[in-house]
């Protein structure tokens, strides 16, 4: 399997830096899975949301979700939020799609 790199866009860096220590450690552990398995982690770690849009699923109370995309062999983590309901909030999905479009 080819080597992948992981890039946190500024918003995602800011979001993860504000997490508590346990949630931050879970995010970093999950992000390291990309180095080993590439951009397609699959459930329960990841879920495809839209064309070229995936969510990295971090369990906890509340759960953390990080949106990412894969370009060539780079995983770009670009947006994070706390998931407090069972459904993906429409506002968060719209923001992720807008940011994904701006990535080019």
URNORSUL-V121015 format. One record per helix or strand of 3 or more residues. SS is the DSSP state (~ for helix, > for strand). FROM is the first residue (numbers start at 1). TO is the last residue. If there is no record, write none. Layout:
BEGIN
SS;FROM;TO
SS;FROM;TO
END
This chain:
BEGIN
>;5;8
~;10;17
~;21;37
>;46;50
>;53;58
>;63;71
>;74;83
~;90;103
END
